[in-house]
Amino acid sequence: MLVVLLLVTTICAYLIPLGVIANSKRTRGHEKKLLAYGNPYFFMGCLTALRHRCTTLSQTNAKTSAQAG
C-alpha cells in the first residue's frame, strides 16, 4: 500500500507543475515549451539526488550497526 501511495504522490508531483505551466497566462509559446521540456529533467535530477542520499544514509547506518554489534 505504501508503494502505491508513493507512486501516486510522485506522479502528482510531476504533473502539477506541467498543469501550472500550461494554464499560465504570463508565459508564451516558446517559454512554455522550455519549461515543459525542462520539468522532466529537473524532476529526474531531484529523484536521483534523493536516491543517492537515501543510499548513502543506509550505508552509513549499516556500517554503524555493524560496528556496534
FENQUI-V24353 format. One record per residue. RES is the residue in one small letter. PSI is psi in radians with two decimals (* if undefined). Layout:
# FENQUI-V24353
res = (RES,RES)
psi = (PSI,PSI)
This chain:
# FENQUI-V24353
res = (m,l,v,v,l,l,l,v,t,t,i,c,a,y,l,i,p,l,g,v,i,a,n,s,k,r,t,r,g,h,e,k,k,l,l,a,y,g,n,p,y,f,f,m,g,c,l,t,a,l,r,h,r,c,t,t,l,s,q,t,n,a,k,t,s,a,q,a,g)
psi = (-0.64,-0.63,-0.70,-0.74,-0.73,-0.70,-0.79,-0.74,-0.74,-0.76,-0.72,-0.73,-0.48,-0.68,-0.49,-0.84,-0.59,-0.68,-0.68,-0.74,-0.75,-0.57,0.01,2.35,-0.17,-0.44,2.67,-3.04,-1.05,-0.51,-0.69,-0.70,-0.75,-0.80,-0.68,-0.62,-0.53,-0.46,-0.83,-0.66,-0.71,-0.76,-0.76,-0.64,-0.73,-0.75,-0.68,-0.75,-0.71,-0.74,-0.71,-0.74,-0.73,-0.69,-0.76,-0.75,-0.70,-0.62,-0.68,-0.74,-0.65,-0.71,-0.72,-0.73,-0.69,-0.64,-0.59,-0.51,*)
